[in-house]
Amino acid sequence: MRKLFPILTVGFEGLLREVIEEWFAFNIPTVLPRDINYTLPEDSALALVGPRRAGKTYFMYWIARDLVNRGWPHRSIVYLDFEDVRLMGIRPSDFGSFIKVINEEAKAWNGKVVLLLDEVQNIHEWGRWVRTLLNRGRYLVVVSGSSSRLRASEVSTELRGRYIERLVLPFSFREFLRVRGFQTDYLRVPERHGELLSHLRDYVLNGALPEVVLKPELAGELVKAYRQTIVYRDIIDRYRIRDASFFETFLELVEDSFGKYVSITRLSNYFKSLGVRKSKRTLANYLRYLEESYYAILVRRFGFSRKASIQQPRKVFPIDTAYFRRKSMGSMMECAVAVELMRRGLAYSYFKNGDYEVDFVVETEPRELIQVTYASAMDEVDRRELRALLKARQALGSGKLRIISWDLEDEVEVEGLRVTITPLWMWLMNPST
């Protein structure tokens, strides 16, 4: 039987047009402003990197809303999620059609169109794609993607220096308080101060992954799901680890060591004692994978030579305290400080000399030596921590001395050197403290 009407197939241009028009009809959600400064350079891309579920997509939404609030028309900003099934299989040969539809649908403002490209790694040869867009001089480009396939090192390789990187981490303490609706004034009033410390305890013990903070009743399930996705998609699949069972065992050992030292030699000897042989290079690679996937922070030992530092054990923290297995308040406070130092873009290490250890040496000038302690009164501060600061200061020759406490603010002089004692909440809320 003859059909009266032909069946029409929608090609790439039609699907792209459909996706863009949906975005224009979409009310950009009101999202929490992040304490992340951004700029849209004309000849480089803005690359958002960071751990899974830290809020990179919502930061793109925030950029879009911020631009609209500053006068940019909605139609001059195009958000595209390349996880959308309609955009799967996009190829370099589609670039001409892509440009044509963008300029048909979007309305340039001051000669510019903003392109927010999420999950950009799903475009084959995405680096060339973005560089070609930048070469045209008409597009301001923001890119982001899955930490399993868009690491900071790959951004550098693909964009060849034509990018500005912004690290998107779980909520800072200031952002956490903002989500909770807590006003940061009159903090010396006893009731207000008590509430502040209650929020701080929640922040340190339960972490700051955005969805976990917003849905605390689902915290356990969400954290478990995030971990599984990181392990299997961001690491095992990404790095093609064949012995997944062994990697899980390795990971459990590392997780049990969060807040402590991890030595490749000790790990190798431990597995040998079980009759399992893995090369030190393999174990070192596994540890690097945890760092590159933004699951763990590896703090190296301070050394005056790079070689001596590399050979020393690393102190390991999770990227968020939600992944901590132990509930030792001191170790979890240390983790919160490590993540915050990372957020501030500072270079840091730990110092160890014999029995004396300093938790963090901030190497970015001005140098600072930091001890972290769960203390609320001066008599709770371990004298060994003060002694370690003095030993490190003597060895390094310079550096401000600081103790980050739970809720003690003071200043003491020890052997002619001033030690500033700052409450954790104050240090987290005031980067210039």
C-alpha positions in Angstrom: 0.0 0.0 0.0 1.4 3.4 -1.0 2.0 5.9 1.9 0.6 9.4 1.3 3.3 11.1 3.4 7.0 10.3 3.6 8.6 9.5 6.9 10.9 12.4 7.9 14.2 11.8 9.7 15.7 14.5 11.8 19.4 15.0 11.2 22.1 16.4 13.4 21.1 20.0 12.7 17.5 19.4 13.7 18.5 17.7 16.9 21.0 20.4 17.8 18.3 23.1 17.1 15.9 21.2 19.3 18.4 21.0 22.2 19.3 24.7 21.9 15.6 25.8 21.8 15.0 23.8 24.9 17.7 25.7 26.7 16.3 29.0 25.6 12.9 27.9 27.0 14.6 26.7 30.2 14.4 29.0 33.2 18.0 29.1 34.4 17.8 27.8 38.0 18.7 30.0 40.9 21.7 28.2 42.3 24.0 28.8 45.2 26.6 31.4 44.3 30.0 29.8 44.7 33.1 31.5 46.1 34.9 30.9 42.8 36.1 33.8 40.8 35.8 33.4 37.0 36.5 35.3 33.9 35.7 34.6 30.3 38.9 35.4 28.3 38.5 36.0 24.6 41.3 33.9 23.3 41.2 31.0 25.9 38.6 28.7 27.3 37.5 28.6 30.9 38.0 25.0 32.1 36.2 23.7 35.1 37.9 20.7 36.7 37.4 18.9 40.0 36.0 15.8 41.7 32.8 14.1 40.8 29.5 15.6 42.1 31.3 18.8 43.3 28.9 21.0 41.3 30.6 21.8 38.0 27.4 21.7 36.0 25.6 23.9 38.5 28.5 26.3 38.4 27.9 26.6 34.7 24.3 27.4 35.5 25.5 30.1 37.9 27.8 31.6 35.3 24.8 31.8 32.9 22.6 33.4 35.5 25.3 35.8 36.5 25.8 36.9 32.9 22.1 37.4 32.5 22.0 39.5 35.7 24.8 41.6 34.2 22.9 42.3 31.0 23.6 39.5 28.7 20.5 38.3 26.8 19.6 34.7 27.5 19.8 33.9 23.8 23.4 35.0 23.7 24.3 32.1 26.1 24.1 28.5 24.9 24.5 25.5 27.3 25.0 22.1 25.7 25.3 18.8 27.6 27.1 16.3 25.4 25.7 13.5 27.6 22.4 14.3 25.9 21.5 11.2 23.8 20.6 13.5 20.9 24.1 14.8 20.7 25.9 11.4 20.9 28.3 10.5 18.1 29.1 14.2 17.3 32.1 14.3 15.0 34.5 16.9 13.6 32.6 16.7 10.3 29.6 18.1 12.1 31.5 21.3 13.0 30.1 23.3 10.1 26.6 22.3 10.9 27.2 23.1 14.6 28.4 26.7 13.8 25.5 27.3 11.4 22.8 26.3 13.9 24.5 28.2 16.8 24.5 31.4 14.7 20.9 30.7 13.5 19.6 30.2 17.0 21.7 32.4 19.2 21.9 36.2 19.2 25.4 37.6 19.7 25.8 40.3 22.3 28.6 42.8 21.6 29.6 40.4 18.9 30.0 37.4 21.2 28.2 34.2 22.0 28.9 32.3 25.2 29.2 28.5 24.8 28.9 26.4 28.0 30.0 22.9 26.9 29.3 20.3 29.5 30.7 16.7 29.2 32.8 18.1 26.4 35.0 15.0 26.4 32.2 13.2 24.5 33.1 15.2 21.3 35.8 13.3 19.3 38.9 15.5 19.1 37.3 18.0 21.6 40.5 19.9 22.1 40.7 20.7 18.4 37.0 21.5 18.4 37.4 24.1 21.2 40.6 25.6 19.7 38.8 26.1 16.4 36.0 27.9 18.1 38.4 30.1 19.9 40.2 30.9 16.6 37.0 32.4 15.2 37.1 35.1 17.8 33.3 35.1 18.2 32.8 32.6 21.0 33.6 32.7 24.7 33.9 29.1 25.7 33.5 27.3 29.1 34.2 23.6 29.2 33.7 20.9 31.8 33.4 17.2 31.9 33.5 13.9 33.9 36.6 13.5 36.1 36.9 10.0 34.6 37.7 11.4 31.2 38.6 15.1 31.6 41.5 15.4 34.0 43.4 18.6 34.5 46.4 17.1 32.7 44.2 16.3 29.7 42.8 19.8 29.6 46.4 21.1 29.4 47.2 18.6 26.6 44.1 19.2 24.6 43.9 23.0 24.9 47.7 23.6 24.7 47.9 26.5 27.0 44.7 28.2 25.7 42.7 27.9 28.9 42.2 29.3 32.4 41.5 26.6 35.0 39.1 26.8 37.9 39.0 24.0 40.4 35.5 23.2 41.6 35.6 21.4 45.0 32.8 20.5 47.5 31.3 23.4 49.4 33.7 25.6 51.4 32.6 26.3 54.9 31.2 29.7 54.0 29.2 28.1 51.2 28.0 25.4 53.6 26.7 28.0 56.0 25.0 29.9 53.1 23.2 26.7 52.2 22.1 26.2 55.8 20.8 29.8 55.9 23.1 30.7 58.8 24.0 34.4 59.0 27.6 35.0 59.8 27.1 38.0 62.1 27.1 38.4 65.9 29.2 35.2 66.2 30.4 36.1 69.7 26.9 35.9 71.1 27.0 32.5 73.0 23.9 31.1 71.3 25.1 32.1 67.9 28.5 30.8 68.6 27.1 27.5 69.7 25.1 27.2 66.5 28.2 28.0 64.5 30.2 25.2 66.1 27.3 22.8 65.6 27.4 23.6 61.9 31.2 23.2 61.9 31.0 19.8 63.5 28.5 18.7 60.8 30.8 20.1 58.1 33.9 18.3 59.4 32.2 15.0 60.2 29.8 14.6 57.3 31.5 16.5 54.5 30.4 19.1 52.0 29.5 17.3 48.8 26.6 19.6 47.5 23.9 16.9 47.1 24.9 15.3 50.4 24.5 18.7 52.1 21.2 19.4 50.4 19.8 15.9 51.0 21.3 14.8 54.4 18.6 12.1 54.7 20.2 10.3 51.7 23.8 11.0 52.7 24.8 7.3 53.2 23.4 6.1 49.9 24.8 9.1 47.9 28.3 8.8 49.3 28.3 5.0 48.6 27.1 5.6 45.0 29.7 8.3 44.4 32.5 6.1 45.7 31.4 3.2 43.5 31.3 5.4 40.4 34.7 6.9 41.1 36.2 3.5 41.7 34.7 1.8 38.6 34.3 4.6 36.1 36.9 7.1 37.0 39.7 4.7 37.9 39.2 1.0 36.9 37.5 1.7 33.5 39.5 4.9 32.8 42.9 3.3 33.4 41.9 -0.1 32.2 42.8 -1.9 35.4 42.4 -5.6 34.8 42.7 -6.9 38.4 39.7 -4.9 39.8 39.5 -7.2 42.8 43.1 -6.4 43.8 42.5 -2.7 43.3 39.6 -2.8 45.6 41.8 -4.4 48.3 44.5 -1.8 47.7 41.9 1.0 47.9 40.5 -0.3 51.2 44.0 -0.2 52.7 44.5 3.4 51.5 41.1 4.4 52.9 42.0 2.8 56.3 45.1 5.0 56.1 43.2 8.3 55.5 44.9 10.9 57.8 48.0 8.7 58.1 51.1 7.9 56.0 51.1 5.6 53.0 54.4 4.1 51.9 54.7 2.2 48.6 57.4 0.0 50.1 55.2 -0.9 53.1 52.3 -1.7 50.8 54.5 -3.8 48.6 55.8 -5.7 51.6 52.3 -6.2 53.0 51.0 -7.8 49.8 54.1 -9.9 49.5 53.4 -11.3 53.0 50.0 -12.4 51.6 51.6 -14.1 48.7 50.5 -11.4 46.2 53.2 -9.7 44.1 52.6 -6.3 42.6 55.4 -4.1 41.4 56.1 -0.9 43.3 55.4 1.0 40.0 51.9 -0.5 39.8 51.2 0.5 43.4 52.5 4.0 42.8 50.3 4.3 39.7 47.3 3.2 41.7 48.0 5.9 44.2 48.4 8.4 41.4 45.1 7.4 39.9 43.4 8.2 43.2 44.9 11.7 43.1 44.1 12.3 39.4 40.5 11.2 39.8 40.2 13.7 42.7 39.3 11.0 45.2 42.4 11.5 47.4 44.9 14.2 48.3 48.5 13.1 48.6 50.6 15.4 50.8 54.3 14.9 50.2 57.0 15.3 52.8 58.8 18.6 52.8 62.3 18.3 51.4 64.9 20.7 50.1 65.4 18.5 47.0 62.6 17.1 44.8 64.2 13.7 44.7 64.3 13.3 48.5 60.7 14.4 48.8 59.4 12.0 46.1 60.9 9.0 47.9 59.2 9.7 51.2 55.7 8.4 52.4 52.7 10.5 51.5 50.1 11.6 53.9 46.7 10.8 52.4 43.4 12.5 52.9 40.0 12.0 51.0 38.8 14.9 48.9 35.9 15.2 51.2 35.5 14.0 54.8 32.3 12.1 53.8 34.7 9.5 52.5 36.5 9.2 55.8 36.1 5.8 57.5 37.3 6.9 60.9 35.6 9.5 63.0 38.7 10.9 64.7 38.0 14.6 65.0 41.6 15.6 64.9 42.3 13.7 61.6 39.0 15.0 60.1 39.9 18.6 61.0 43.3 18.0 59.3 41.5 16.8 56.2 39.3 19.9 56.1 42.4 22.1 56.3 44.1 20.1 53.5 41.1 20.5 51.2 40.9 24.2 52.0 44.6 24.7 51.3 44.0 23.0 47.9 41.0 25.3 47.3 43.2 28.3 47.9 45.6 27.1 45.3 48.5 26.9 47.8 51.5 24.5 47.6 51.9 22.6 50.8 53.6 19.6 52.4 54.1 18.1 55.8 57.3 18.4 57.8 58.8 15.5 59.8 62.1 15.3 61.6 62.6 12.3 63.9 59.7 12.2 66.3 58.5 15.8 65.5 55.9 16.5 62.8 54.2 19.6 61.5 50.9 18.9 59.8 51.4 21.4 57.0 54.1 23.6 55.6 52.6 26.2 53.2 55.3 26.7 50.7 53.6 29.5 48.8 55.0 32.8 50.1 54.5 33.9 52.8 55.6 30.6 54.2 53.5 29.3 57.1 53.8 26.3 59.4 50.5 24.9 60.6 49.5 22.4 63.3 45.9 21.2 63.6 44.5 20.2 67.0 41.1 19.5 68.5 41.6 21.9 71.4 39.3 24.4 72.9 41.6 25.6 75.7 45.3 26.4 76.0 45.9 23.5 78.5 44.6 21.1 75.8 47.3 22.1 73.3 49.9 19.3 73.3 53.3 20.8 74.1 54.9 18.5 71.5 52.9 20.3 68.8 54.5 23.6 69.9 57.9 22.0 70.1 57.5 20.6 66.5 56.6 24.0 65.2 59.8 25.4 66.7 61.9 22.6 65.4 60.5 23.0 61.9 61.0 26.8 62.1 64.6 26.3 63.1 65.2 23.8 60.2 63.4 25.9 57.5 64.7 29.3 58.7 61.5 31.2 58.1 57.7 30.9 58.4 54.8 32.1 60.4 53.8 29.7 63.1 50.1 28.8 63.5 48.0 26.3 65.4 44.4 25.8 64.1 42.3 24.8 67.0 38.7 23.8 67.4 37.6 26.9 69.3 40.6 28.6 70.8 41.8 32.0 69.8 45.1 33.2 71.3 48.6 34.2 70.7 51.6 32.8 72.7 55.3 33.4 72.6 57.6 30.4 72.8 61.4 30.8 72.9 61.0 34.3 71.4 58.8 33.2 68.5 55.1 34.1 68.2 52.6 31.4 67.7 49.1 32.4 66.5 46.2 30.1 67.6 43.2 30.4 65.3 39.8 28.6 65.6 39.1 26.4 62.6 35.8 28.2 61.8 37.6 31.5 61.7 40.4 30.2 59.5 37.9 28.5 57.1 35.8 31.7 56.8 38.6 34.2 56.4 41.3 33.2 53.9 43.4 36.3 54.8 43.4 35.4 58.6 
